């Protein structure tokens, strides 16, 4: 039976962040009948994981010394975050992006009238009256979107998980999620991609969420009709009638807040809380 002894020589390379990218550990094998037997002996002796985050990638012949004695190197390389999470049976940390690029909204009533000409008709803040209706003006409005990209092991990307993603698309958060309160996060869906590497065990999943903030004491149209509380993705609407003070400006007679999205616990998506 061959004997295997680890040598003191360890070659290390570093990544750009200063972490260990790879290591090469030398073993002296004595009594092996051939190179394949020497490699197999090192395979029995070498650990499959080194320093907690380097995986065994293979073996390299360094030198044959004669007399059935060999020097074989075990080569280790840095694991991806997904592989490390799989090893530790934890959820991998997803990458994250945040975008507040403003969307567009039509404002038919201004916040206040800064100036108007003498004798101008009272329109209660209405904008761009054309004789029939207020056409308003397009303004920049909040359009807050978050994205998370997760490396998921292909064995976990099952039909059941795909169904879960489909069911959760178009739902809002039932509990606090990623720092946002209940009702503020709308799941817009997920997309999957592969880098084309047939040997890769992982698939990239990108999750997209839209954020709308919860609010209290909302003045509906600036008319004094106060909504005491509204979750971000609840829908507020009103029935309007013409004001006696201004025939061209309506006021709400009935105001409603409706829940239009199903609430779900987003913990089931696998992104953490």
C-alpha positions as CSV (number, residue, x, y, z in Angstrom):
1,X,0.0,0.0,0.0
2,X,1.3,3.4,-0.9
3,X,2.1,5.9,1.8
4,X,1.2,9.6,1.4
5,X,2.8,12.5,3.2
6,X,1.8,16.2,2.8
7,X,4.8,18.5,2.0
8,X,5.3,21.9,3.5
9,X,5.2,23.6,0.1
10,X,1.9,25.3,-0.6
11,X,1.5,27.6,-3.6
12,X,-1.2,30.3,-3.2
13,X,-2.7,32.8,-5.6
14,X,-4.9,35.8,-4.7
15,X,-8.0,37.4,-6.2
16,X,-8.4,41.2,-6.8
17,X,-10.1,41.6,-3.4
18,X,-7.1,40.1,-1.6
19,X,-8.8,36.8,-0.9
20,X,-7.3,33.4,-1.7
21,X,-8.2,32.4,-5.3
22,X,-6.4,29.0,-5.4
23,X,-3.9,26.8,-3.6
24,X,-1.7,23.9,-4.7
25,X,-0.8,21.4,-2.0
26,X,2.1,19.0,-2.7
27,X,2.0,15.3,-1.6
28,X,4.9,12.8,-1.6
29,X,3.6,9.4,-2.6
30,X,5.8,6.3,-2.0
31,X,5.1,2.8,-3.1
32,X,2.6,3.6,-5.9
33,X,2.8,1.3,-8.8
34,X,2.1,4.0,-11.4
35,X,0.9,7.6,-11.8
36,X,-2.8,6.7,-11.6
37,X,-2.3,4.9,-8.4
38,X,-0.3,7.8,-7.0
39,X,-3.1,10.2,-7.9
40,X,-5.7,7.9,-6.3
41,X,-3.7,7.7,-3.1
42,X,-3.6,11.5,-2.9
43,X,-7.3,11.5,-3.6
44,X,-7.8,9.4,-0.5
45,X,-5.6,11.6,1.6
46,X,-6.5,15.1,0.5
47,X,-9.5,17.0,1.9
48,X,-12.2,17.9,-0.6
49,X,-12.5,21.4,1.0
50,X,-9.6,23.6,2.1
51,X,-9.8,26.6,4.4
52,X,-13.6,26.5,4.4
53,X,-14.0,28.0,0.9
54,X,-11.6,26.3,-1.5
55,X,-12.8,23.2,-3.4
56,X,-10.7,20.4,-4.7
57,X,-10.4,20.9,-8.5
58,X,-8.0,18.0,-9.5
59,X,-4.5,16.6,-9.3
60,X,-1.3,17.5,-11.1
61,X,1.9,15.4,-11.5
62,X,4.9,17.4,-10.3
63,X,7.7,14.9,-10.5
64,X,8.5,11.2,-10.7
65,X,11.4,10.5,-8.5
66,X,11.9,6.8,-9.5
67,X,11.5,3.8,-7.2
68,X,7.7,4.1,-7.2
69,X,7.9,7.6,-5.6
70,X,5.9,10.5,-6.9
71,X,5.2,14.1,-6.1
72,X,1.5,14.9,-6.8
73,X,-0.2,18.3,-6.2
74,X,-3.8,18.6,-5.1
75,X,-5.2,21.8,-6.8
76,X,-7.9,23.8,-5.0
77,X,-9.9,26.8,-6.4
78,X,-12.2,29.3,-4.8
79,X,-15.8,28.3,-4.6
80,X,-18.6,30.6,-5.9
81,X,-21.0,32.1,-3.4
82,X,-23.6,29.6,-4.6
83,X,-21.3,26.6,-4.1
84,X,-20.3,27.9,-0.6
85,X,-23.9,28.3,0.3
86,X,-24.7,24.8,-0.9
87,X,-21.8,23.4,1.1
88,X,-23.0,25.2,4.3
89,X,-26.7,24.4,3.5
90,X,-27.6,28.1,3.6
91,X,-29.3,30.5,1.2
92,X,-26.7,32.2,-1.0
93,X,-26.5,36.0,-0.8
94,X,-28.1,37.4,-3.9
95,X,-26.6,40.4,-5.8
96,X,-28.7,43.5,-5.6
97,X,-29.6,46.5,-7.7
98,X,-31.7,49.6,-6.9
99,X,-33.3,52.1,-9.3
100,X,-35.3,55.2,-8.6
101,X,-35.3,56.5,-12.1
102,X,-38.5,58.6,-12.2
103,X,-41.5,57.5,-14.1
104,X,-44.1,59.8,-15.6
105,X,-47.4,60.8,-14.0
106,X,-50.1,63.2,-15.2
107,X,-50.9,65.9,-12.6
108,X,-54.3,67.5,-13.2
109,X,-54.3,69.6,-10.0
110,X,-51.3,71.6,-8.8
111,X,-50.1,71.6,-5.2
112,X,-50.9,75.3,-5.0
113,X,-51.3,78.2,-7.4
114,X,-48.2,80.4,-7.2
115,X,-49.7,83.3,-9.3
116,X,-52.7,84.0,-11.5
117,X,-53.7,87.0,-13.5
118,X,-56.3,89.6,-12.3
119,X,-59.8,88.4,-12.8
120,X,-58.7,84.8,-13.7
121,X,-61.3,82.1,-13.3
122,X,-61.1,80.1,-10.1
123,X,-60.1,76.5,-11.0
124,X,-59.0,75.4,-7.5
125,X,-55.5,74.4,-8.8
126,X,-56.6,72.6,-12.0
127,X,-54.1,72.6,-14.8
128,X,-54.5,73.1,-18.6
129,X,-58.3,73.5,-18.9
130,X,-59.4,73.2,-22.6
131,X,-63.0,74.2,-22.2
132,X,-64.1,70.7,-21.5
133,X,-61.6,69.1,-19.1
134,X,-58.3,69.6,-17.3
135,X,-55.6,67.9,-19.3
136,X,-53.0,68.4,-16.6
137,X,-49.2,68.2,-17.0
138,X,-46.8,65.2,-17.1
139,X,-44.4,65.3,-14.2
140,X,-41.6,63.0,-12.8
141,X,-43.1,60.6,-10.3
142,X,-41.4,58.0,-8.1
143,X,-40.7,54.7,-9.8
144,X,-38.8,52.7,-7.4
145,X,-37.6,49.2,-8.5
146,X,-35.3,46.7,-6.8
147,X,-33.7,43.6,-8.4
148,X,-32.0,40.6,-6.9
149,X,-30.0,38.0,-8.8
150,X,-29.5,34.6,-7.2
151,X,-27.3,31.6,-8.3
152,X,-29.6,28.6,-7.7
153,X,-28.5,25.0,-8.0
154,X,-30.3,23.5,-11.0
155,X,-31.5,20.6,-8.9
156,X,-33.6,23.1,-6.9
157,X,-35.0,24.8,-10.0
158,X,-37.9,22.3,-10.1
159,X,-41.3,22.5,-11.7
160,X,-42.7,23.1,-8.2
161,X,-40.4,26.1,-7.7
162,X,-41.3,27.5,-11.1
163,X,-45.0,27.2,-10.2
164,X,-44.3,29.1,-7.0
165,X,-42.7,31.9,-8.9
166,X,-45.7,32.1,-11.2
167,X,-48.2,32.1,-8.3
168,X,-46.2,34.8,-6.5
169,X,-45.9,37.1,-9.5
170,X,-48.3,40.0,-9.1
171,X,-48.5,39.6,-5.3
172,X,-47.5,42.0,-2.5
173,X,-45.7,41.2,0.7
174,X,-47.7,40.0,3.6
175,X,-44.9,40.6,6.0
176,X,-41.9,42.9,6.1
177,X,-39.4,42.2,3.3
178,X,-35.9,43.5,2.6
179,X,-36.5,46.5,4.9
180,X,-40.0,47.4,3.4
181,X,-43.2,47.3,5.4
182,X,-46.1,45.0,4.7
183,X,-48.0,46.0,1.5
184,X,-45.1,48.1,0.0
185,X,-43.5,45.4,-2.3
186,X,-45.0,44.1,-5.5
187,X,-43.3,41.1,-7.1
188,X,-43.1,41.7,-10.8
189,X,-41.7,38.2,-11.6
190,X,-38.4,36.4,-12.1
191,X,-36.3,35.5,-15.2
192,X,-33.8,32.7,-15.5
193,X,-30.6,32.6,-17.6
194,X,-27.7,30.2,-18.1
195,X,-24.2,31.1,-19.2
196,X,-24.2,28.2,-21.7
197,X,-21.8,26.1,-19.7
198,X,-23.2,22.6,-19.8
199,X,-21.1,21.6,-16.9
200,X,-22.4,24.3,-14.6
201,X,-24.7,23.1,-11.8
202,X,-26.2,26.6,-11.3
203,X,-28.7,28.8,-13.0
204,X,-29.0,32.6,-12.6
205,X,-32.4,33.9,-11.4
206,X,-33.2,37.6,-11.4
207,X,-36.2,38.8,-9.3
208,X,-37.8,42.2,-9.8
209,X,-39.8,44.1,-7.3
210,X,-41.7,47.5,-7.5
211,X,-42.0,49.6,-4.4
212,X,-44.9,51.9,-3.4
213,X,-44.8,53.5,0.1
214,X,-47.5,53.1,2.6
215,X,-49.2,56.4,3.7
216,X,-51.6,57.8,6.2
217,X,-53.9,60.9,6.2
218,X,-54.0,61.2,2.5
219,X,-55.9,64.2,1.1
220,X,-57.8,62.8,-1.9
221,X,-57.1,65.3,-4.7
222,X,-56.4,68.1,-2.3
223,X,-60.1,68.4,-1.5
224,X,-60.2,67.6,2.2
225,X,-61.4,64.0,1.7
226,X,-58.9,62.3,4.0
227,X,-57.9,58.6,3.7
228,X,-56.7,57.6,7.2
229,X,-54.4,54.7,6.0
230,X,-53.5,53.2,2.6
231,X,-51.0,50.4,1.9
232,X,-48.6,51.2,-1.0
233,X,-50.3,48.9,-3.5
234,X,-53.9,49.5,-2.4
235,X,-56.0,51.4,-5.0
236,X,-57.7,54.6,-4.0
237,X,-60.5,56.0,-6.2
238,X,-63.5,58.3,-5.9
239,X,-66.9,59.2,-7.3
240,X,-66.8,62.9,-8.3
241,X,-69.4,65.6,-8.8
242,X,-69.1,69.1,-10.1
243,X,-68.4,71.7,-7.4
244,X,-71.0,74.4,-6.9
245,X,-68.2,76.9,-6.5
246,X,-66.5,76.0,-9.8
247,X,-68.5,74.3,-12.6
248,X,-65.2,73.0,-14.1
249,X,-63.7,71.4,-11.0
250,X,-65.1,68.3,-9.4
251,X,-65.0,67.1,-5.8
252,X,-65.3,63.6,-4.5
253,X,-68.6,62.6,-2.9
254,X,-67.5,59.0,-2.1
255,X,-63.9,57.8,-1.6
256,X,-62.8,54.1,-1.6
257,X,-59.6,52.2,-0.9
258,X,-59.5,48.6,-2.5
259,X,-57.0,45.8,-2.1
260,X,-56.3,44.6,-5.7
261,X,-53.3,42.3,-5.1
262,X,-53.1,39.1,-3.2
263,X,-50.7,39.2,-0.2
264,X,-48.1,36.4,0.1
265,X,-45.1,35.6,2.4
266,X,-42.1,36.4,0.2
267,X,-39.8,34.3,2.4
268,X,-40.8,31.4,0.1
269,X,-39.0,33.0,-2.8
270,X,-35.6,32.0,-1.2
271,X,-34.1,35.5,-1.1
272,X,-34.1,35.9,2.7
273,X,-36.1,38.4,4.7
